[in-house]
Amino acid sequence: MIDLRSDTVTRPGRAMLDAMMAAPVGDDVYGDDPTVNELQRYVAELSGKEAALFLPTGTQANLVALLSHCERGEEYIVGQGAHNYLYEAGGAAVLGSIQPQPIDAAPDGTLPLDKVAAKIKADDIHFARTKLLSLENTHNGKVLPREYLQAAWEFTRQRGLALHVDGARIFNAVVEYGCALKDITHYCDSFTLCLSKGLGTPVGSLLVGSRDYIRRANRWRKMTGGGMRQSGFLAAAGLYALQHNVERLREDHDNAAWLAAQLQEIGADVMRHDTNMLFVRVGEESAAALGDYLRAQDILINASPVVRLVTHLDVSREQLKQLVAHWKAFLNR
């Protein structure tokens, strides 16, 4: 099956599984799992931060990040289409009594700082206290401009806000920039990193920040059910991914660009492509039929009027050629 629904569908390869099986483990709730500790140390060092915390999922990492920045009755400013506002069941509001203040993102995925400034609440008993600006990098595949990251950092220092980055695919951004992780994480107080997307692990995310911040986050992780025991088996997959699978993300970006060009050539309405994602307009009438047709050819997509195709380590260029051939056949029916 050729699965282009998301880069979350990747499976660990034999070398990663071997690393998992060989991992020394302990009890992470006690803080004595050596492989978890090494993963956390390694990511903190890569990012230039003081500490990191391993969590089971990206949703929990984002939730714990917000809970560790904001108290009840405080708010975070966030994009209307941001994952930690729109796609995580309202967890910050429901479980943390934290108010989201969503604003529209610009076409490049940034949150315009003049719009952010207009939404910062006055120190008044009628309003929630504005505490945090939350960005997303990458956002729908788009890499935020590096100069914007610096401007947002300086803006939040001036306004007394913390700055968090949902970096589920932050290494896709790093590869696109051609820089080191710490070159961009310098411009935030905290960030999350997902290991189970393009990096190819079966599970796991990290939250990274200052030592005091991660100490608070560890309490929230326990409270929200994320305290695992012999989780070094999972952390070993993360270490392997970070040491072997980061640079290969460039292949996914190249494959997405190649696929966009090929689909355009056969007449598909490719709206855009960025990093490892491309978006193709197929329309209401054709969406279900295209999805069914490709499924019959052992190709999975999320069939919708605008189809998002995501390239990843489990889809080769040869398989993408099959997709193009079948898409062309569908258009020619």
N, C-alpha and C positions, 0 to 999 in steps of 0.2 A: 504494500500500500504506500502510495506517495502522498504524504500528509503535509499540506501547506497551510493548515488552519492557524498554526502558531509555532513559535520556537519552543513552547513549553512541552511539545510532544516528543522531544529528543529522549533517547535512551542511553544509559551508560555503556561504553564499549568495554572490551575485555580488559584493557590495561587499567581503566578506572575501577572495574569490579575487583581486579586483583589488589589494587591499592586499598580498597575498602576492606577486603577480607584480611589483609595483613595489618590493619590499623591497631595500635595499642589503645585500649579504652579504659575508662574509669566511670565515675558517676558525676555527670556534669553539674547536677544541682549542688553537689558539694564543691564543685569547682576543680575536681581532680581528674577530669578526662584529658589526657595529654594531647590527644589529636585535636580536640575542640580548642584547647588552649593555644596550640600551635597555629591553627587556622585563624583564630582571633588576633593573635600577635602578628601573623603574617599580613593580614589585611590592614591592620592599624599601621604597620610599617609602610606598606605600599602607598597608603593614602596620606601619610604624614600626620595622622591623628593619634591620640593617646590610647584609645581602646576601641574594641569592637565586641559585638555580641552576636552569637549564632542563634538563629530562630528557625522554626520549621518552615514558615511560609512568608512570602512577600506581603500578603495582606496583614499578617500578624506583625511583621516588622514595621510596616507603615503605621499600624494602629499604636504599637508601643512607642514609636517615634513621636507621634502626636501627644500621647498621654504623658510622655516624659518632658515635653516642652510646655504644655498648657494645663492649667488647672480648670476645674469646673467653672463655667461662666466666662471663660476666655475664648478667643476665636483665632482661627488661622485663615489667612487670605490665600486663595488657591484658584487654579483654573477651572472653568466650567467643565472641561473634558478631562480633568486630571483623574488618574486612577484612584488616588486616595480621597477623592470627593465623590466621583460618579459610580465607580465600579466595586466598591467594597462595603456595600450594604449599609452605609451610613454609620459605620462602627464608631467613629470618633464622637458623633452626636449621641448615639444610642447608649454606648457604654462609657463614654467619658464626659458627657455633658459639655462637649466642646463645640462651639458654633462655627460652622464653615461660612466663610464669606467668599463665594465664587465670583470670578470676573471672567470676561471673555479673553482668550489668548489671542495674540497677534498671529498672522499667517505663519510666522517662523517658529511658533511654539512658545515664545516668550510671553510673560505677563508685563505689559507696558507699565513702567514705574510711575507714570503720572496717574494711571488708573488705580494702581496700588495705593498711592498716596491719598487719593480721593476717598478710599474705603477705610483708611485708618481712623478708628473712632476717637472722638474727644474723650478726655478724662471726665466722664459724666456718669452719674448713677443710672441713667437711662440705657446705657449701652454696655454690651460685652466689651471686655478689655482686649484690644488687638495685641497679640503676642508673637505671632509667627507668620512668616512668608514661606509658602511651600511651592517649590518648583518641581518640574519633571524633566529629566534628561536621560535618554531621549524621550520626546513626546510624539507619539504616533510615528516613530521612526525618525523624526526631525532632531537634529543635533542643535542645541542652543548655542548661539555665537559666544565665543570665549570672552569677547569684550562685554557682552551682556552679563555674564556671570560675575565679572569684576564690578560692573556698575551696580548690580543687585546687591552684592556684598557691601559695597560702600554705602548704598542707600539704607540698608538695614542697620548698619552701624550708626548712621546719622539719626535714624528714627527709633532706635531702641528696640528693634525687633530681632528675634532669632531667625536664621535662614536654614531651612531644611530642603534637601533635594531627594526626591524619589528617584533613585538611580537604578531601577530594576534592570535597565539595559545600559548602564553607565559605561561598561567596557566597549560597547558598540560606539559610543561617543568618543572614548579614548582612542580607539583604532582610527576613527575618522579624523580626529584632530591630529593624530600622529604625535601624541605627547605621553607623558607618564600620568598615572592616576592622580598623584599628589599635585600635579600642575593645575588641576581643576578643582579638586576637593579642598584646596586651600581657601576657596571662595564659598565655604558653607560651614555652619556649625555642626551639622550632622547630615548623614546621607544613608540611604539603604542601597543594598546591592543584592540582586537575585542571582543565585547560582544555577537555577534549574531551567533557564531559558537557553540562550545561545551557547552558554558555557557547558551545557550538557549534563549536569548532575541530575539525579532523580528527585532531589528535594533540597530545600534550604535557602535561606537568605541571611544577610548580615545587616546590623545597624551599627554605625560607626560614628564616634564623636569624642568628646572629652572624657576623662576618667570619671568625673563626677556625674556627667550626663549618663554614661553607660551604667554606673552604679544604680541610678534611679531606674533606668530601663530594665535592669535585671530583676528588680522587684516587680515591675509591671509584666515582664515576661512570665514570671512565676504565677502572678495573679490571673493572667489571661490563658493559662494552661500550656505555656510553651517551655516549661522546665522539663527537659528530657534527661534520660539517664545515660546509657552507653551510646551516646550520640556521636562518638568518635568515628563509628563506621560511616556515618553520613558526612561528617566533617572531612574525612579522608577524600571523599569524592570532590568536595569543594577545593581542597588543596591541590589535588590532581588537575582539576579544571583550570585553576588560576595559574598553574605552572606550565600547562600544555595547550590550553584551548583558547587563550586570549588572542594571540596573533592570527589564528586561523579564522577569526570572525571576519577578516578581510575577504575571505573566500565567499562568505555569505553576502557581503555587500556587493562584490563583483557579480555574483550570480543574480542578485536582484536587479542590478543595472542591465545585465545581459537579457534577463527575462523581460524586463520592461521594453527593451528595444525590439525583441522578437515578437512580442504581443502587438506592439504598435505596427510592426511590419505586416502582420496578417489582418489588420483592421480593427483590433480591439481598442477600446477607448481607455487608454492608460492615463489616469489623471496625474499621477506623480509617483516617484519612487524616492525613498530616502533610506540610507543604511540597508537594513535587511528586509525592508517592507516596500510593497508596491500596492497601489489602489487602482482598481479597474472598474469603471462604470459599466454595468450590464443592464440596468433598468429593472423595474418591477416585473415586467412580463417575462423576462428571460432568466431571472435569477434562479428560480426553483428548477427550471428545465436544465440549465447549465449544471447546477449542482448534482442533479440526478444522472445526467449524461456522464459527467466525469467520475462519479462514484461507480458507475458501471464499468469504467475503465480502471478501477482501483486507484482513483485520485480523489483525495478529500480536500474540499474547500468549505469555508463558511459562506453558504450561498445567500446573498443579499443584493440589493440594488447596486451597492458599491462593494466589491469583493476585495478584502485585504488578503494578499498573499505574502507569506513570511518564509524566507529562506533560512536554512539552518544546517547543522552538520549531518543530519540524516537524509538530506536531499542532495543528490549529485547533479552535475550539469547534464549528464545523460538522461536522468529522470526528468529534468526540466524540459529537455527536448521532446520527451514524450508528451508532457503537458501541452506544449505549444502545438504539437501535431494534432492532439485530440481537440484542443480549443479551436483550431482552424477547421477541423472537420465539423464541429458543432456550428460554427458560423456559416459554413457552406451548405448546411442541410437544407 
